[in-house]
Amino acid sequence: MSAGYYETTDLENWTPFLPSTTNGKSPERVTAIAATPDGTTYTIDGLAGMVKKTGNEFTQLPIPPLQGISGMEDLITTKAAGLFYLNFSAGVTQFLNGKWISHNSALQDRRLLCLAKDNKERIWTITDNGAVWCFENNQWTSQPHIPFWNELVGMAFDKDDNAYAYGNWGVVLLNRSKGEWEVVRPLFDKSIQKIIFDEQNRMWLVMYRWPVVAGDDFPQFGLLRYANGKVNAYTEGLNFLREPFDIEFFKDQLLVLTTGGELHTFNERQILTFEPEATYPTGAPITVKLSTNSAFDPDNRVAIQLNNQTTGARITIHQTTVNGHSVTFALPDTLRGGQYTINLLTTAPEIMSNESRPFRVAPNGSPINEQPNEVVLLQNIPNPATGPTEIAFYLPQAAGARLDLFNDRGQFLKQLGNAAFPRGWNFVQTDLTSLRSGVYVYRLTTGDVVKSLKLIH
């Protein structure tokens, strides 16, 4: 980066740290940058030195030993062992107690290909002959030799501290019990440029080969997700993936930053677009839109999951019609009335979409499909009820209404609803779990109208 750096806490407001905004205190040319959990930032200017920023205070620190600069370089912070810096010409140096310590001799003066930190704050590196080293308790220990060091890009560690290495040939996993690196077969022959892990310990990968190699049989740019032995590929559907890019998690959001300066948030589940009507009769066809933040395989199948908001029941409808980005399905004739939401379920890639806004389902012949001219109170559903149940009533005009529950002796038990309700059908949910089994009465009062019905628990 040729002109400082920027910080943000919300992705909306960015604070520039440039020589022009810090009275020359921040570096002009950033070749490496790292930050600690408390917000302390370290930047290395390949021409001037290292700067530590704590709050608004800038401290100039000794320059690391350099033997040439090759673009952005690796800088890692640790809690107890200070900083580790990889200059691809000068090797690994450690900044501790105000001075730089070279580790080249311990690493046999080999050229180092990458630098990484695991969850136990151990430092790992791989040399240009496939030797793997781990720094712990102030010493380097040799690890199983990696057979794939040519075109190696880096290392990554999942939440369980499993070690992965990756490059233009794919991904390998260190099998500690066998003392060897094993190929992750579903990712073999993929050109991987970065790996990170989300809170569910799923692997996210940057895939591209740059410059383009003639004859590649996979997309030039792609965002991959790997979990449970299966790869989800997000390629053509992400139309901004047309140049090299980087990924990182920020407050549980996956960020995609392209070399052209575009910053995107990515949510694999945000593929459903549906503005439901208030009520649908059973048997009615419904059409939703399948958005394209993913490239779906030709054999991708789409199902609908119906979620009953009262009972928690889920129903999967596999009989759907896909036409372009439109997915049409019919509400089952046997579907119980109530309030529902839907999710889209896709198979290639495997995604459960975002959840829709709720809508009402009324069985054919149900009064809910009608618009009467008077106040109507319906039988609760389900009845008998063992737990959650729903009560529907109709108001011919907007009005205040109160719904109360009584026992079979007419004693008031609790208020189920008391508010200004709009014209039309209104629905109140209540949970009877805490009540004894028996017969109860619920009563609707609105203006001069009073209506009551019995329910069984």
Beta strands, then each sheet from edge to edge (+ up, - down):
strand 1: 5-8
strand 2: 14-17
strand 3: 30-35
strand 4: 41-45
strand 5: 49-54
strand 6: 57-61
strand 7: 74-77
strand 8: 83-87
strand 9: 91-96
strand 10: 99-102
strand 11: 112-117
strand 12: 123-127
strand 13: 132-136
strand 14: 139-143
strand 15: 152-157
strand 16: 163-167
strand 17: 170-175
strand 18: 180-183
strand 19: 192-197
strand 20: 203-208
strand 21: 221-227
strand 22: 230-234
strand 23: 245-250
strand 24: 253-258
strand 25: 263-266
strand 26: 272-273
strand 27: 279-281
strand 28: 285-290
strand 29: 302-308
strand 30: 314-317
strand 31: 321-323
strand 32: 326-330
strand 33: 338-347
strand 34: 350-352
strand 35: 359-362
strand 36: 376-377
strand 37: 388-395
strand 38: 399-407
strand 39: 412-421
strand 40: 424-431
strand 41: 439-446
strand 42: 449-456
sheet 1: 1+ 2-
sheet 2: 3+ 4- 5+ 6-
sheet 3: 7+ 8- 9+ 10-
sheet 4: 11+ 12- 13+ 14-
sheet 5: 15+ 16- 17+ 18-
sheet 6: 19+ 20- 21+ 22-
sheet 7: 23+ 24- 25+
sheet 8: 26+ 28- 32+ 31-
sheet 9: 27+ 35+ 33- 29+ 30-
sheet 10: 27+ 35+ 33- 34+
sheet 11: 36+ 37- 40+
sheet 12: 39+ 38- 41+ 42-
end
